Amino acid sequence: MNIPLADDEIAYLCGRTGTMALVKTLGHFFYLETETEEISLFTDEDDLLVASTFEVGDAARRGLACTLYMIREMNSPLIVLPKGHPASRRLRTVVSVGDKTRIKCDIQAGTHPEQDVLCGTKEFEGVEVISMPGGAEVKKFAGEVLKEKLV
């Protein structure tokens, strides 16, 4: 499925047990912070920030929008926790950045510096989000898509 996406829009992939959201990176660069290093991630205008949560409904969508706004508009860093870190269980939102994101349900949230994989609920297992000019291609997702302005 192709999802047209303007620079000021956010798209939500709404499932029964989780929600994902995507926005364009607008060619911004982002900081990825690990336990041992800081990495600068440079993006193309059509690359995507993709966020995932194990929540559904209005509160989940507001939380995803807030997270993506903080990262894209306020330059908040992406933080990678060490494997086994106790905070991983308490993360409500996880984010990846780049031209392609694969959703996996068997990884520990927030512990993967690779930006092509993201933790999601079982119903999102195998979903792929691929940037394309003017939006995104989403593979293996059959749920509802909502869009709104990213304020």
N, C-alpha and C positions, 0 to 999 in steps of 0.2 A: 504494500500500500504506500502511495506517495502522499506526503503531507506538506502542502505549501506552508511556508513559514516566513513572515516578514521579520525585519530586524527588531521590531518592538513587540513581537508576539511570543507567547509561550504555548506549547502544545502539551496536553496531558494524555497519556495512555492509561485508561482507567480499567482496572480489573476488579475482581471480587475480593482479592486478598492483598492487593497492593496497587500502587500508582507510580507511574514514571512521568517525568516532565523533560522537555527539551527546549533549548533556546540556541540561537546562533551565537558564536563567539565574537563575531564582528571583527575577526582578525586580531583580537587582543592577545596579549601574552599573560600567562598565569604562573604562579609559583606553586610548586609541589614540594611540600616539606616532609621529609622522612626523619627517622631518628638520627641519621648520620649526615644528611646533606640537604641542600636546597637546589632544586632543579627548575630552570626556566623552561616553560612549555610555550612554544610559538605556534600560532594557529593561522589558518587561512580564514577569510571572511565567512565562508559557508560551513566551517567546522562547527561542531555542536558541543554544548555542555549538556550532559544527560544526568538526571538525578533520579533516584529510586527511593521509595519508602515502603514499609510493610503496613502502611495505613491506607484507608480509603476515605472518601468524602471531602467536604469543604475544608476541614482543618488540614487534611493531608495536602490538598492542592495549595492552600495558603502557605504551608510550611515549605513545600517544594519551591514555590515562587520566591519566597523570602531567601531561601538558600541560594538559588541561582542568581538573584539580584545582588546579594552580598558578594558573591564570587565575581560576577561579570562587571557590575557597576561600581563596587566599592573595593575591588582588588583584594578581597579576603583570600588567603591561600587555601589550597587543597592540602589536607593533612592526611598522611598515611601513618597508621599505628603499627607498631611491631606485632607480629603474629602472637596470639595469646594475650594481648593486652585486655584488661578487664573492661575498659570503656567500649570495646567493640560491641559488646552485648547491648549497650545502652544507646548506640547510634540510632537516630531516627531517620536520617537521610544520608545517603552516600552519593558521590558524584564522580563522573569521569569526563574527560575533555578530549576531543580529537575528531577524526573523520569517520571512525567506526567504533561502535560499542557493542559487545556481546554480553547478554545477561546470563549469569550462572547462579544457581541456588545452592551450590555446595561449597561456597567459599565463605571465609570469615569477613564480615563487613568491615570496611575501612582499612584493610591490611594489604591491599594490592597496589603497588606503585605503577603497575602496567595500566595504562589508561585506555586499553581496549577491552577491559573486562569490568563488569559491575555486578554487585550482589543484588539479587531480586528474589521475589517469591516464586514458588514452584510453578505457578501459572505463567510466569514470564520466562521460564527456562528456555534457552535457545533463541529468544528474540534478538534480532540484530537491528541496530539503528545506524544508518549510513548517511553521511552528509551528501547533499547534492545541491547544485545551484538553485537557490530559491526555496530550499526546504530540506526534507529528509525522506529517505526510503526506510520503511519499517517492514521487516520480514518476520513471519511466524507469529503475528499478533492478530487476534480476531476480536478484541474487545472494543470498547467505545473510545473515540478520540474527541477531546474538547479543546478549543482554542480560545484565548483571550489576550488582551493587551498585558504586557509585563510592565507594571507600574513602578 
